[in-house]
Amino acid sequence: MMPREMYSRRQKLDLRLAIAAALAEYLRTLKFSADGRTFKFASVYDSWPNWLQGGQPSAAVLPDDKLVYPRTQRAPVLMEETWEPVGQAGWGLYQLAEATCDMQLLVRAATNGERSAIIAEVENAFVAAGASGNDEAGRRVGLVLPMPDYYQLDARFTLLEQRVLDDAETAARNRNEAMFVLAAQAPQVRLDMVRPFVGRVEQTVS
């Protein structure tokens, strides 16, 4: 039997933090256009700083303090695609539940134009390419991202709310901020042994 240490998938973070890390990594790849230039987030934080360093666009991914498990499996179910080596005694991931987590995405820009560009790009990002009512592939509205820190599984993010944060204080400090509320879904799994089913055929001679 293959040693557990040879299994290719790894868990580096708990599921809640792995979900947040997946979104943060994606945000670092986004490009925005405003005021005649193209730009990216200068920083993506896991907690919101109290200042905007160098006046550069920034973002913070803030997951809720808890995960919810609304759909728990009656028994662990093997995710066939994670079985290694396939068809032999080895290891695989068993899904225990479909976990959900609410989170906030806060963004801050140097100008109002930059903020508008960020909002527009983020809104578009949460609709899967080709998703429509006539999509034969059955794609759903939402953004699916890999979680390298949680067994290389995927998480789905859905945009729930967007709000521009404008008040006297932010105006006085020239802070152009916005907040998005997201819902994330991902499988909660356990790594365990997999033993192939061996059938036995009995032949009756008459």
N, C-alpha and C positions, 0 to 999 in steps of 0.2 A: 504494500500500500504506500502511496506517495506520502512523504512526511508533510505535516502541516506547514512547515516553514517554506516549502516549495510552492505553496499556493500563491498565485500571481496577484490576487486582489488584497489590498491592505486597508485597514481602518486606522487613521491618524487622529481623527477628531470624533467627538460624539455627534450624533445626527443633527442636532440643532445648530451647532457651530459649523458643521460641514455644509449645511444648506446656506448659511450666511456667507461662507467663504466662496461657494460656487457663484453666488450673485455678485460678490465683490470683484471676483476675477473677471467676470463678464463685463462689468461696468468699466473696468480699466481699458477695455478694447473699443469702447464706443467713441465715435468721432462726431463732433458738432460743428456747425457752420453758423457764424454770426459776425456782424460788423466787418464783413469782408475778409474774414480769416477762418481757418479750420483749427479746432483745438480739441483736447481731451481733458479728462479729469486729471488735475495735477496730483491729487491724493484721494484715496478711498480708505476711509477709516472704519474701525469696528466700534468706535464710540465717538460721539460728536465733540470736537474741540470747541473751545470758546472763542476762537479767533480764526480768521481766514488768512493763512500764511501767504504773504506776498501778493494778495489780491487775486489768487488763482482759483479757478473753479474747483470745487471739492464736493465729495459725497461721503455719506456715512450710512452703513448698513446696520440697522439695529433690530435684531430678532427679538421676538417676545421672550419672556422669561420661561415659557413652558411650551412643551409639545403636547398635542392632543391626539389620542388614538381612537378616532370614532369608528373605525372599521378594523376590528381585531379578528384574525383568523381563528377558527375553531381549533385548528391544529396547524403547526408549522408546515408551510408549503415550499417545496424545493423550487428554486428559480433555475430551470433547466439550463439556461445559457451560462450559468455560473459554475456548472459541474466540471471539475478538473481531476484527473483526465477523463474525458467523456467516455462513458460506458464501462469504466473500471472503478474499482474501489478507490475512493479519494475524498475530496472535500467539495462543499458547495454552500451556497447561501440559502437559508430558509427564511421566507418572509413571515413575520409575526403579525404585522399590522401595517396599515397605511397611515402614516403620521401626518399631521397638519400643523403648521406654525404660521402665525401672523407676524408680520414684520413691517418696519418703517424704513423707507429710503428717504433720507434728507439730502437735499442738494443746495449748494450755495454758489453764486456766481458773482463776478465783479461788476457786471452791468445787467440791466433789464433785458437787453437783447440776447445776451448769453443765456440768461435764465429761460427765456422763451424757446431758444433753440434746444436747450437741454430737455425741457418739458416735452416738446414735440418729438424728439428722438426717443426718449424713454417710453412715451405712449405707444409709438409705433413698434418698439422692440417687443412688447408683450402680446403681439399678435403673430402667430406662427406663419411663416411664408406660405402662401397659397390657401390659407384658411378661409373658407367661405361656406355658405349653405349648400353649394353645389359641389363641394370638394369630394371627389370619389374616394380619396385616400382616407377620409374621415379625420382629418386633422382638427384639433380643438383649439379654441382661442387660449393662448397661454404661451409661455416661454419655457422650453425644456433645456436644462443645462446639466452637464456632467458634474459629479461630485468626486474629484480625485481623492479627497481625504476620507471618503466613506465607500470603500469597496468599488469605486468607479461606477457607481449606480447613478441614475438620473433623478433630478428633482424638477417639478413643474411649478412655475410661478404665474400667478394670475393677478392682474392689476385690479384693485377694488376701489381706490379713491385717489384723487389728486387735489392738492390744495396749495394755493399761493400764500405765502406767509408774509403779509405786509402789515406793519403797524408803525407807530410813531418812532419806536426805538430802532427798528430795522432801517427805516428811512433816514434817520439821523446818522446812523453808522454806515450807510450805503451798503447794506446787506440785502442782496437779492436772493431770497430763499424760497424753496418749495418743498412740499412733503408728499410722498406717495405711500399709500397703504397697500401692502401686498399679502396674498395668501400663498403659502408654499405647501406642496405635497411631496412626500418621498416615502419609499418603503423602509420600514424598520426591519432589520434582518439579524440573523444569527449564523455564524460560521460553524458548520458541524460536518460530521462524516457522512459520506454517501456510499451506500453499498448497492451494487447493481442487482436487479431482480433476476434470479436464475430460475427459469421454468424447467419442469421435468415432464417429459412425455413418456407415458407408459404404453407399451404395445402389448395388446392381448393376442395371443396366438390361439386359434381355434382348430 
